[in-house]
Amino acid sequence: MASVDVGEVELEFACPRCGAGARATIEAVRMLPVIDCPACGERSGVDLEAFSAQVTAAEASAKAARRKRKGP
């Protein structure tokens, strides 16, 4: 089965300073694993273990949606 491209999927990351949510695509975080908080301006590194789990979940969801579209 072909790989599922989830690079354009947006994930949300909580700012460690203020707790606000910052959104970024998987592709952007893969290229530079740093998030800038839109609320307080804090720049923080992404927890790569948590990010990996989010990417795995996005891929699983995309694969399930593909199977559902194809039908039985």
ABEGO torsion letter per residue (X at the ends): XBBBBAAABBBBBBBAAAGBBBBBBAAAAAABBBBBBAAAGBBBBBBAAAAAAAAAAAAAAAAAAAAAAAEX
